Amino acid sequence: MLIYLSVFASINVRVERNQAIDRYRKLAKNNTLELWEPITSQEEDTLQSIIAKENKGKIFEALNCLKEPDKEIMIRRYFFDEKPKVISEKMLLSKKDIDNKLYQSKIKLKNILEYEEAYL
């Protein structure tokens, strides 16, 4: 599920970027802003932030099911954006071990999230 979320997030970022560029071009062309545009964009932002918080909460719950070194490695890599080499230096493990633990943890998280989805 984490892999699907990261793919969804990257697609979502591209779509939002393109929409922002289109909106900017439209505004630059007309130099006017219709009154309803800020209201709808605020509603969309609010909805997206609520969904993002729910997804983040589900991911944190799933992360709590992992054992300690795997959990810490996942948090450092995907929430703090540390590179595997930096993580390996801090945790005194080889880079290959970190890569293997990341791969295995992604599979475990995917299974946990799919299991939760199936029974909700």
C-alpha positions in Angstrom: 0.0 0.0 0.0 2.9 2.3 0.7 4.2 1.8 -2.8 0.7 2.6 -4.1 0.5 5.7 -1.9 3.9 7.0 -3.1 2.8 6.5 -6.7 -0.5 8.2 -6.0 1.3 11.0 -4.3 3.6 11.6 -7.2 0.7 11.6 -9.7 -1.3 13.9 -7.4 1.6 16.3 -7.2 1.9 16.4 -11.0 -1.8 17.0 -11.4 -1.9 19.8 -8.8 1.2 21.4 -10.4 -0.4 21.4 -13.9 -3.6 22.8 -12.5 -1.7 25.5 -10.7 0.1 26.4 -13.9 -3.1 26.5 -15.9 -4.8 28.7 -13.2 -1.8 31.0 -13.3 -1.9 31.3 -17.1 -5.6 31.9 -17.0 -5.2 34.7 -14.4 -2.3 36.2 -16.1 -4.3 36.3 -19.3 -7.4 37.9 -17.8 -5.9 39.7 -14.8 -9.2 39.0 -13.0 -10.1 36.5 -10.3 -13.6 35.2 -10.0 -15.0 35.2 -6.5 -15.8 31.4 -6.4 -12.3 30.2 -7.3 -10.6 30.9 -3.9 -13.6 29.3 -2.1 -13.5 26.1 -4.1 -9.7 25.8 -3.9 -9.9 26.2 -0.1 -12.5 23.5 0.1 -10.4 21.2 -2.1 -7.3 21.9 0.1 -9.3 21.2 3.2 -10.6 17.9 1.8 -7.1 16.9 0.6 -5.6 17.8 4.0 -8.2 15.6 5.8 -7.5 12.7 3.5 -3.8 13.1 3.9 -4.1 13.1 7.7 -6.2 10.0 7.6 -3.7 8.2 5.3 -0.8 9.3 7.5 -2.6 8.0 10.6 -3.2 4.6 8.9 0.5 4.5 7.9 1.6 5.3 11.4 -0.6 2.6 12.8 0.8 0.1 10.3 4.4 1.3 11.2 3.7 0.5 14.8 3.2 -3.1 13.9 6.8 -3.3 12.7 9.7 -4.2 14.9 12.0 -1.5 16.2 14.9 -1.4 13.7 12.6 -1.7 10.7 10.3 0.9 12.1 13.1 3.4 12.7 14.6 2.8 9.3 11.2 3.4 7.5 10.6 6.6 9.5 14.1 7.9 8.8 13.9 7.1 5.1 10.3 8.1 4.2 9.4 10.8 6.8 12.8 12.4 7.3 14.1 11.8 3.8 17.4 10.4 4.9 19.5 8.5 2.4 20.2 4.8 3.1 23.9 5.6 3.4 23.3 8.1 6.1 20.9 5.8 7.9 23.5 3.0 7.8 26.1 5.2 9.3 23.8 6.3 12.2 22.5 2.8 12.9 25.9 1.0 12.4 24.5 -1.3 9.7 25.6 -1.8 6.1 23.9 0.0 3.3 22.8 -3.3 1.9 21.2 -4.3 5.2 19.3 -1.0 5.2 18.1 -1.5 1.6 17.0 -5.0 2.4 15.1 -3.9 5.5 13.4 -1.1 3.6 12.3 -3.6 0.9 11.1 -6.1 3.4 9.3 -3.5 5.5 7.5 -2.1 2.4 6.2 -5.6 1.7 5.1 -6.0 5.4 3.4 -2.6 5.4 1.6 -3.4 2.1 0.3 -6.6 3.6 -0.8 -4.9 6.8 -2.6 -2.1 5.0 -4.2 -4.6 2.6 -5.3 -6.8 5.5 -6.9 -3.7 7.3 -8.6 -2.6 4.0 -10.1 -6.1 3.5 -11.6 -6.2 7.0 -12.9 -2.7 7.2 
